[in-house]
Amino acid sequence: MNKKVYRIAADVRADIIKRVKDDGVSVAEAAKQHGIHESTVYNWLGTGAAGAPSWPEFAKLKRERDELLRLVGELTVRLSSAQKKGW
């Protein structure tokens, strides 16, 4: 008898991982809501921790980096203008 393999869509998987990591939803609750086994979610979490960041994490880090660069630029301009005024 063949074991049927179910694939979880990448966006659903990313959503489950995000809810567990960021929103504080328990692994058991997230797994139950999506009809998958808890060990599957733990495997996903472990895989993400061992390797490079996932695409959603990468996009989040890129947005945070861009915001920090914008703030550094703004502060640099303010400091430069304050120094020119003799502040």
JOWOQUI-V460621 format. One record per backbone hydrogen bond with DSSP energy under -1.0 kcal/mol. CO is the residue of the C=O (numbers start at 0). NH is the residue of the N-H. E is the energy in kcal/mol with one decimal. If there is no record, write none. Layout:
CO,NH,E
CO,NH,E
//
This chain:
8,12,-2.7
9,13,-2.6
10,14,-1.9
11,15,-2.5
12,16,-2.5
13,17,-2.5
14,18,-2.5
15,19,-2.1
16,20,-2.8
17,21,-3.2
17,22,-1.0
18,24,-2.0
25,29,-2.5
26,30,-2.7
27,31,-2.4
28,32,-2.3
29,33,-1.3
30,35,-2.4
36,40,-1.2
37,41,-2.4
38,42,-2.3
39,43,-2.1
40,44,-2.5
41,45,-2.5
42,46,-2.6
43,47,-2.2
44,48,-1.5
45,49,-1.6
46,50,-1.5
53,57,-3.0
54,58,-2.7
55,59,-2.1
56,60,-2.7
57,61,-2.3
58,62,-2.3
59,63,-2.4
60,64,-2.6
61,65,-2.6
62,66,-2.2
63,67,-2.4
64,68,-2.6
65,69,-2.1
66,70,-2.3
67,71,-2.6
68,72,-2.4
69,73,-2.4
70,74,-2.6
71,75,-2.3
72,76,-2.2
73,77,-2.2
74,78,-2.6
75,79,-2.5
76,80,-2.4
77,81,-2.2
78,82,-2.4
79,83,-1.8
80,84,-1.4
81,86,-2.4
//
